[in-house]
Amino acid sequence: MITAIGDNCITPLGQTTSENVAGVLSGASALRQCKWGCAAAFASEINPIEGLNRFETLCVRSIDDAVASSSIGIDTNSPNVRFVLSSTKGDIEHLGTTEFRTLIESAQLITRHFGNPNVPLVVSNACTSGVCALIYAMRLLTSGEWGDSNAPKYVVVTGADLMSEFVVSGFGSFKALSDEPCRPFDAARKGLNLGEAAATLILTDAEISGWHLLSGSIHNDANHISGPSRSGEGSFRCLNDVLNGYDISKLALVCCHGTATNYNDEMESIALHRAALDALPVNSLKPYFGHTLGAAGVLETVVSIHALEQGLIPATVGYVNQGTTFAMNVSGQTRTANQMAFVKLISGFGGTNAAVLFEKS
């Protein structure tokens, strides 16, 4: 069984998981008006810090805190530890300069910083990258084909992305950006907000209690270069896969992608309806952090784990009126939950979709 043993979130809301979860549960938001090049939009940004380039430094700081917070001591020098980096753009702010490093170069530098002898893996699969990285980590841990076969193994999964003129202008070209705080699933939504984050989740195959990653699924519906399937096919198949044989009465919620764009929100409502999950509580964390791209899947998984630890389902801030064809059990208010299981659902450009199922036992 694959278990989460340590984590961290670095966002404009805080430098640790506890700071970020406290911010979310208090209704705080990192979104503010900003301007990149010719594009104005609401977004959340992390202030520059010294050290490595900004992208790599955020990853290192996130990993440091996750290792320090882990319930089992981890020696990052060990061959029984692997590193997986999730990002859509990496060090994009230095693109075209001599300072620019590719994603694999950054991953290698980060891994060397921790003295690890293994080759790192980079997952860059649009906005599903973070969840795909968690699924890859699960597959690594269940394969048993590396390190000392007689000792527990660990995979450090870090998702990170930064804002840049390149990223903002790209989303602006789709006319997907909102000039006010995003309102996922609401009838008055105007589009998405972007955000910066680094988040880390450490998984192990050690036999311990805690939050377990039970299943994961990835599907590409190949619908369009940027538009999701109008029938929610990929997301529906992911939900079917991860919940196959699972008692859904154990679920507290589905943490949706919830970008506040018309097509994404509509697609998710259709997928949930087809999976007979209309009554299950759902939410989106985008109103707190913005869309953090390759960090989103890891960040939103970590926040969901810790919110449910407190018996709470974070509100979808800004939600008032149904804005999708099928009704969803979404609320603009924080709710209580007795169940200790959830699905993280996500989708991305190119028709990619992914989901993971976590349960505490």
Secondary structure by P-SEA (a helix, b strand, c coil): ccccccccccccccccaaaaaaaaaaccccbbbbbccccccccccccccccccaaaaaaaaaaaaaaaacccccccccccbbbbbbbcccccccccccccccaaaaaaaaaaaacccbbbbbbbcccaaaaaaaaaaaaaaaacccccccbbbbbbbbbbccccaaaaaaaaaaccccccccccccccccbbbbbcbbbbbbbcccccccccccbbbbbbcccccccccccaaaaaaaaaaaaccccccccccccccccccaaaaaaaaaaaaaacccccbbbbccccccccccaaaaaaaaaaaaaaaaccccccccccccccccccccccccccccccbbbbbbccccccccbbbbbcc
